[in-house]
């Protein structure tokens, strides 16, 4: 397989700066997901690696060799598109065999490799069928088989399961991860679905507006977001973000929520740590995921009374909107914890799960308690 390195890669479409100074190395056998909203440059990056898109500046290296001047056929890379792009007049067998026949492989070699791939994808019983007779999931398996059959250096996948229904997407996620492990492949995968990224990736590269925001393991980007964009893009429901001010409160620091006087108690040295980490006197934002908002049915030390608003029952747990001062903060509770909207419960923020951001730049101040 292959190591893929992007060095200071830039891409312009006219005046539109689509990729901005992108530096990323994808290790041999690694599964890296390019994650971001529509228009962030992730698909353009994938197409540039494949040679389907020229870059404006920078280098793309595969196993140390500069390849941006090479045509796609000479890069030994397979590409799986979101839309299956199967030949409708050919059977599944012939669709998978097509790349091998294009290189004039022998009939016996073609037959052996097609059946090996079909066996791995569990589609041997479909080899005689044409695409019109197959489901979306089966067609995507055939498209993946066509990419895998010639054992390329790397697999590039552009939202390959985005057109499938929810249950089929879940099944295909498992299948794709299994195939990656079994084939020891280097895989670069594009999606805007953060659940997909978290489930599949060894590392996630989060992009926005052509800029690489953060690269890390799923745990890293979830637990230690580099900025406000990553914090709110990763996670479902999204992280609570609200402006705050700090006030010394004896042996603790009061963290004031929004414009009101509602406050949560934090360790006394929070003010000092904020002052050391934050440039100038810029505004401060707090981020906390719903599971970091701790709740109780009765008054507890450190908890404040809050009013429950919208309750979303999600089976194993509920998501409850809590009115705290002028802000609405979402909390994750066990199922049925809040009986009805309008009830008063008690809540506090877990300092170990609270993040602090410079509001102007969006950058994390990297202040954590309990790490």
RONU-713424 format. One record per residue (C-alpha): chain; x, z, y; residue in three letters. Coordinates in Angstrom, 2 decimals. Layout:
! RONU-713424
  chain       xx       zz       yy  res
      A        X        Z        Y  ALA
...
//
This chain:
! RONU-713424
  chain       xx       zz       yy  res
      A     0.00     0.00     0.00  UNK
      A     1.09     0.19     3.65  UNK
      A     1.92     2.20     6.73  UNK
      A     0.27     0.81     9.86  UNK
      A     1.65     1.65    13.30  UNK
      A     0.11     0.79    16.66  UNK
      A     2.57     1.13    19.54  UNK
      A     1.37     0.96    23.18  UNK
      A    -1.35    -1.50    22.16  UNK
      A    -3.50    -2.86    24.98  UNK
      A    -6.28    -5.41    25.01  UNK
      A    -8.04    -7.11    27.92  UNK
      A   -11.12    -9.29    27.85  UNK
      A   -10.79   -10.82    31.30  UNK
      A   -10.91    -7.85    33.68  UNK
      A   -12.28    -5.54    31.01  UNK
      A    -9.58    -3.17    29.71  UNK
      A   -10.83    -2.57    26.15  UNK
      A    -7.83    -0.78    24.57  UNK
      A    -5.53     1.34    26.75  UNK
      A    -1.99     2.24    25.60  UNK
      A    -3.04     3.07    22.05  UNK
      A    -0.44     4.79    19.87  UNK
      A    -1.47     5.62    16.32  UNK
      A     0.30     5.70    12.94  UNK
      A    -1.70     5.46     9.72  UNK
      A     0.37     6.71     6.81  UNK
      A     0.68     5.14     3.38  UNK
      A    -2.44     6.00     1.28  UNK
      A    -4.16     7.70     4.23  UNK
      A    -7.87     7.35     5.08  UNK
      A    -8.18     7.22     8.88  UNK
      A   -11.54     6.87    10.65  UNK
      A   -11.76     5.37    14.15  UNK
      A   -14.71     7.23    15.66  UNK
      A   -16.42     6.73    18.98  UNK
      A   -19.51     5.42    20.79  UNK
      A   -20.42     1.74    21.02  UNK
      A   -18.03    -0.15    23.30  UNK
      A   -15.17     2.36    23.01  UNK
      A   -12.72    -0.19    21.52  UNK
      A   -12.69     0.94    17.89  UNK
      A   -13.84    -2.36    16.34  UNK
      A   -11.51    -4.34    18.61  UNK
      A    -8.66    -2.13    17.38  UNK
      A    -9.61    -2.80    13.76  UNK
      A    -9.84    -6.55    14.36  UNK
      A    -6.45    -6.49    16.08  UNK
      A    -4.87    -4.88    13.01  UNK
      A    -6.43    -7.58    10.84  UNK
      A    -5.28   -10.39    13.13  UNK
      A    -8.83   -11.40    14.05  UNK
      A    -8.15   -10.42    17.66  UNK
      A    -4.99   -11.02    19.70  UNK
      A    -3.57    -8.06    21.63  UNK
      A    -2.46    -8.29    25.26  UNK
      A     0.51    -5.91    25.00  UNK
      A     2.26    -3.67    22.51  UNK
      A     3.20    -3.93    18.83  UNK
      A     1.33    -3.72    15.55  UNK
      A     3.60    -2.95    12.60  UNK
      A     2.80    -2.99     8.89  UNK
      A     5.49    -1.32     6.81  UNK
      A     7.80    -1.56     9.83  UNK
      A     7.31    -5.31    10.31  UNK
      A     5.86    -6.56    13.62  UNK
      A     2.80    -8.60    12.67  UNK
      A     0.86    -9.45    15.84  UNK
      A     2.20   -13.01    15.74  UNK
      A     1.17   -13.46    12.09  UNK
      A    -2.16   -15.06    11.14  UNK
      A    -4.65   -12.86     9.23  UNK
      A    -3.86   -14.53     5.90  UNK
      A    -0.21   -13.45     6.10  UNK
      A    -0.89    -9.74     6.73  UNK
      A    -2.15    -8.93     3.22  UNK
      A    -5.08    -6.93     4.57  UNK
      A    -8.72    -6.96     3.41  UNK
      A   -11.63    -6.63     5.83  UNK
      A   -15.13    -5.38     4.97  UNK
      A   -17.74    -6.21     7.62  UNK
      A   -20.90    -4.33     8.48  UNK
      A   -23.02    -7.33     7.48  UNK
      A   -22.16    -8.24     3.93  UNK
      A   -21.17   -11.89     4.60  UNK
      A   -21.64   -12.90     0.97  UNK
      A   -21.98   -16.53    -0.07  UNK
      A   -25.72   -16.81    -0.89  UNK
      A   -25.32   -19.69    -3.35  UNK
      A   -22.70   -17.85    -5.44  UNK
      A   -23.23   -15.12    -8.04  UNK
      A   -21.77   -11.66    -7.55  UNK
      A   -18.98   -12.64    -9.97  UNK
      A   -18.09   -15.74    -7.95  UNK
      A   -18.23   -13.87    -4.63  UNK
      A   -15.76   -11.27    -5.91  UNK
      A   -13.56   -13.95    -7.51  UNK
      A   -13.41   -16.09    -4.37  UNK
      A   -10.17   -14.63    -2.86  UNK
      A    -8.36   -14.98    -6.20  UNK
      A    -9.45   -18.58    -6.68  UNK
      A    -8.34   -19.35    -3.13  UNK
      A    -4.80   -18.36    -4.15  UNK
      A    -5.10   -20.44    -7.37  UNK
      A    -4.97   -17.48    -9.74  UNK
      A    -5.43   -18.36   -13.40  UNK
      A    -8.88   -18.16   -14.98  UNK
      A    -7.86   -15.26   -17.23  UNK
      A    -6.37   -13.31   -14.30  UNK
      A    -9.52   -13.87   -12.24  UNK
      A   -11.76   -12.71   -15.09  UNK
      A    -9.67    -9.61   -15.79  UNK
      A    -9.49    -8.51   -12.15  UNK
      A   -13.15    -9.20   -11.36  UNK
      A   -14.27    -7.10   -14.32  UNK
      A   -11.82    -4.30   -13.42  UNK
      A   -13.21    -4.08    -9.90  UNK
      A   -16.82    -4.41   -11.07  UNK
      A   -16.25    -1.58   -13.53  UNK
      A   -14.82     0.66   -10.80  UNK
      A   -17.79    -0.12    -8.53  UNK
      A   -20.30     0.21   -11.39  UNK
      A   -21.73    -3.27   -10.81  UNK
      A   -20.79    -5.07   -14.05  UNK
      A   -24.48    -5.55   -14.83  UNK
      A   -24.94    -7.40   -11.52  UNK
      A   -22.18   -10.00   -11.91  UNK
      A   -24.61   -12.77   -12.85  UNK
      A   -26.98   -12.12    -9.92  UNK
      A   -27.10   -13.89    -6.56  UNK
      A   -27.23   -11.88    -3.27  UNK
      A   -30.93   -12.64    -2.72  UNK
      A   -31.78   -10.62    -5.84  UNK
      A   -29.74    -7.56    -4.84  UNK
      A   -30.34    -4.44    -2.75  UNK
      A   -28.35    -3.67     0.40  UNK
      A   -26.22    -1.11    -1.42  UNK
      A   -25.44    -3.54    -4.25  UNK
      A   -24.48    -6.27    -1.79  UNK
      A   -22.15    -3.89     0.02  UNK
      A   -20.50    -2.96    -3.28  UNK
      A   -19.92    -6.66    -3.96  UNK
      A   -18.42    -7.13    -0.48  UNK
      A   -16.09    -4.19    -1.14  UNK
      A   -15.24    -5.61    -4.56  UNK
      A   -14.29    -8.92    -2.97  UNK
      A   -11.93    -7.05    -0.65  UNK
      A   -10.43    -4.88    -3.41  UNK
      A    -9.94    -7.55    -6.05  UNK
      A    -6.59    -8.84    -4.79  UNK
      A    -5.13    -5.34    -4.21  UNK
      A    -4.34    -5.72    -0.49  UNK
      A    -1.85    -3.54     1.39  UNK
      A    -4.68    -2.00     3.41  UNK
      A    -8.46    -1.94     3.57  UNK
      A   -10.15    -2.28     6.95  UNK
      A   -13.85    -1.41     7.09  UNK
      A   -16.11    -2.00    10.10  UNK
      A   -19.18     0.26     9.74  UNK
      A   -19.70    -1.00     6.17  UNK
      A   -22.67     1.25     5.40  UNK
      A   -24.28     1.35     8.86  UNK
      A   -27.12    -0.99     7.84  UNK
      A   -28.15     1.05     4.79  UNK
      A   -30.85     3.71     4.62  UNK
      A   -29.93     7.41     4.79  UNK
      A   -29.96     8.10     1.03  UNK
      A   -27.94     4.98     0.23  UNK
      A   -25.42     5.82     2.98  UNK
      A   -24.90     9.23     1.40  UNK
      A   -24.32     7.67    -2.03  UNK
      A   -21.94     5.05    -0.60  UNK
      A   -19.89     7.68     1.26  UNK
      A   -19.14     9.34    -2.05  UNK
      A   -18.36     5.98    -3.64  UNK
      A   -15.98     4.93    -0.84  UNK
      A   -14.05     8.18    -1.00  UNK
      A   -13.74     7.91    -4.79  UNK
      A   -12.50     4.31    -4.54  UNK
      A    -9.94     5.25    -1.91  UNK
      A    -8.52     8.00    -4.12  UNK
      A    -8.54     5.89    -7.30  UNK
      A    -6.89     2.86    -5.66  UNK
      A    -4.28     4.79    -3.62  UNK
      A    -5.24     2.55    -0.73  UNK
      A    -4.43     2.76     2.96  UNK
      A    -7.85     2.65     4.61  UNK
      A    -8.90     2.29     8.25  UNK
      A   -12.62     2.79     8.75  UNK
      A   -14.70     2.31    11.91  UNK
      A   -17.91     4.21    12.61  UNK
      A   -19.91     5.81    15.41  UNK
      A   -21.42     8.32    12.93  UNK
      A   -19.52    11.60    13.15  UNK
      A   -21.05    12.89     9.88  UNK
      A   -19.62     9.83     8.11  UNK
      A   -16.24    10.43     9.74  UNK
      A   -16.14    14.10     8.79  UNK
      A   -17.10    13.34     5.18  UNK
      A   -14.61    10.52     4.59  UNK
      A   -11.51    10.95     6.72  UNK
      A    -8.12    12.45     6.04  UNK
      A    -7.72    12.16     9.81  UNK
      A   -10.14    11.16    12.57  UNK
      A    -9.02     9.20    15.65  UNK
      A   -11.64     9.77    18.37  UNK
      A   -11.84     7.02    21.00  UNK
      A   -13.74     6.67    24.27  UNK
      A   -13.52     3.91    26.87  UNK
      A   -10.50     2.39    25.11  UNK
      A    -8.53     5.65    25.21  UNK
      A    -7.50     7.65    22.15  UNK
      A    -8.88    11.13    22.86  UNK
      A    -7.68    13.11    19.83  UNK
      A    -6.26    12.56    16.35  UNK
      A    -6.54    15.22    13.68  UNK
      A    -8.12    16.34    10.44  UNK
      A   -11.90    16.76    10.45  UNK
      A   -11.36    20.53    10.69  UNK
      A    -8.98    20.10    13.65  UNK
      A   -11.27    17.95    15.75  UNK
      A   -14.28    20.13    14.96  UNK
      A   -12.66    23.53    15.48  UNK
      A   -10.13    22.61    18.18  UNK
      A   -11.52    19.77    20.35  UNK
      A    -8.98    18.49    22.86  UNK
      A   -11.51    17.90    25.63  UNK
      A   -15.18    17.96    26.58  UNK
      A   -15.82    14.47    25.19  UNK
      A   -14.56    15.35    21.70  UNK
      A   -16.33    18.71    21.82  UNK
      A   -19.70    17.06    22.42  UNK
      A   -19.19    13.99    20.25  UNK
      A   -18.21    15.88    17.08  UNK
      A   -20.79    18.17    15.53  UNK
      A   -24.54    18.12    14.95  UNK
      A   -26.20    19.67    16.85  UNK
      A   -23.68    19.10    19.63  UNK
      A   -21.66    21.91    21.14  UNK
      A   -23.32    23.91    23.93  UNK
      A   -21.49    23.28    27.22  UNK
      A   -22.28    25.15    30.43  UNK
      A   -20.53    26.12    33.69  UNK
      A   -19.39    29.70    34.03  UNK
      A   -17.80    32.23    36.34  UNK
      A   -15.83    35.33    35.38  UNK
      A   -16.19    38.87    36.68  UNK
      A   -14.12    41.92    35.90  UNK
      A   -16.29    44.52    34.23  UNK
      A   -14.12    47.58    33.62  UNK
      A   -12.51    47.29    30.20  UNK
      A   -14.03    43.83    29.59  UNK
      A   -14.66    40.49    31.31  UNK
      A   -18.20    39.37    32.07  UNK
      A   -18.76    35.67    31.42  UNK
      A   -21.64    34.62    33.67  UNK
      A   -23.92    31.89    32.35  UNK
      A   -24.83    29.07    34.71  UNK
      A   -26.15    30.04    38.12  UNK
      A   -27.86    33.25    37.04  UNK
      A   -26.56    36.75    36.53  UNK
      A   -26.94    36.74    32.74  UNK
      A   -23.55    37.49    31.23  UNK
      A   -21.76    37.94    27.93  UNK
      A   -18.96    40.43    27.37  UNK
      A   -15.46    39.12    26.53  UNK
      A   -12.03    40.75    26.16  UNK
      A   -10.52    42.10    29.36  UNK
      A    -7.51    39.73    29.31  UNK
      A    -9.69    36.60    29.48  UNK
      A    -9.32    36.35    33.27  UNK
      A    -5.53    36.52    33.06  UNK
      A    -5.38    33.90    30.30  UNK
      A    -7.70    31.57    32.22  UNK
      A    -5.61    31.95    35.40  UNK
      A    -2.42    31.11    33.49  UNK
      A    -3.90    28.09    31.70  UNK
      A    -6.04    26.51    34.41  UNK
      A    -4.38    24.41    37.13  UNK
      A    -5.40    25.44    40.64  UNK
      A    -8.88    26.82    41.20  UNK
      A   -10.90    24.17    39.39  UNK
      A   -14.27    24.96    37.87  UNK
      A   -14.55    26.35    34.36  UNK
      A   -16.85    25.24    31.53  UNK
      A   -17.56    27.09    28.31  UNK
      A   -18.28    25.45    24.98  UNK
      A   -19.71    27.05    21.86  UNK
      A   -21.30    25.53    18.79  UNK
      A   -24.75    26.76    17.71  UNK
      A   -23.26    28.70    14.79  UNK
      A   -21.09    30.62    17.29  UNK
      A   -24.17    32.00    19.07  UNK
      A   -24.81    35.23    17.16  UNK
      A   -28.37    36.57    17.08  UNK
      A   -30.15    39.80    16.20  UNK
      A   -33.78    40.92    15.94  UNK
      A   -33.14    44.19    17.79  UNK
      A   -30.85    45.40    20.57  UNK
      A   -27.20    45.66    19.50  UNK
      A   -23.99    46.57    21.42  UNK
      A   -22.76    43.47    23.29  UNK
      A   -26.01    41.53    22.75  UNK
      A   -28.35    40.55    25.60  UNK
      A   -32.11    39.84    25.42  UNK
      A   -33.01    36.13    25.49  UNK
      A   -36.23    34.17    25.15  UNK
      A   -36.69    31.67    22.31  UNK
      A   -38.09    28.30    23.30  UNK
      A   -38.10    25.27    20.96  UNK
      A   -37.59    26.02    17.25  UNK
      A   -36.41    23.22    14.94  UNK
      A   -36.88    24.13    11.26  UNK
      A   -34.25    22.24     9.23  UNK
      A   -34.84    23.72     5.80  UNK
      A   -31.89    26.00     5.04  UNK
      A   -31.58    27.00     8.71  UNK
      A   -33.30    26.69    12.11  UNK
      A   -31.96    25.49    15.45  UNK
      A   -33.44    27.60    18.25  UNK
      A   -33.22    26.92    22.00  UNK
      A   -32.55    30.18    23.85  UNK
      A   -33.12    30.68    27.60  UNK
      A   -30.06    32.46    29.00  UNK
      A   -30.15    32.79    32.78  UNK
      A   -30.52    29.26    34.13  UNK
      A   -29.16    27.65    30.94  UNK
      A   -30.64    26.65    27.62  UNK
      A   -28.28    27.47    24.71  UNK
      A   -28.87    26.33    21.13  UNK
      A   -28.29    28.79    18.29  UNK
      A   -28.25    28.31    14.52  UNK
      A   -30.27    30.98    12.72  UNK
      A   -31.44    31.42     9.15  UNK
      A   -34.80    29.86     8.34  UNK
      A   -37.74    31.73     9.90  UNK
      A   -35.53    34.10    11.93  UNK
      A   -37.64    33.47    15.06  UNK
      A   -41.34    33.58    14.29  UNK
      A   -42.63    31.68    17.33  UNK
      A   -41.60    30.24    20.68  UNK
      A   -41.69    32.83    23.44  UNK
      A   -40.36    35.69    21.26  UNK
      A   -37.49    37.79    22.61  UNK
      A   -34.40    38.18    20.45  UNK
      A   -30.85    39.38    21.22  UNK
      A   -27.76    37.17    21.36  UNK
      A   -24.06    37.16    22.10  UNK
      A   -21.24    34.60    22.00  UNK
      A   -18.61    34.99    19.30  UNK
      A   -15.29    35.04    21.23  UNK
      A   -13.48    33.55    18.22  UNK
      A   -15.71    30.45    18.40  UNK
      A   -15.78    30.06    22.18  UNK
      A   -13.88    27.24    23.92  UNK
      A   -12.85    27.00    27.57  UNK
      A   -12.46    23.70    29.44  UNK
      A   -11.30    22.62    32.88  UNK
      A   -14.49    21.04    34.24  UNK
      A   -12.77    18.46    36.46  UNK
      A   -10.40    17.00    33.85  UNK
      A   -12.41    17.93    30.78  UNK
      A    -9.25    19.19    29.06  UNK
      A    -9.36    22.19    26.77  UNK
      A    -7.46    25.24    28.07  UNK
      A    -6.59    26.12    24.44  UNK
      A    -7.68    29.73    24.86  UNK
      A    -9.02    31.20    21.64  UNK
      A    -9.61    34.74    20.46  UNK
      A    -9.13    35.83    16.87  UNK
      A    -7.03    32.83    15.70  UNK
//
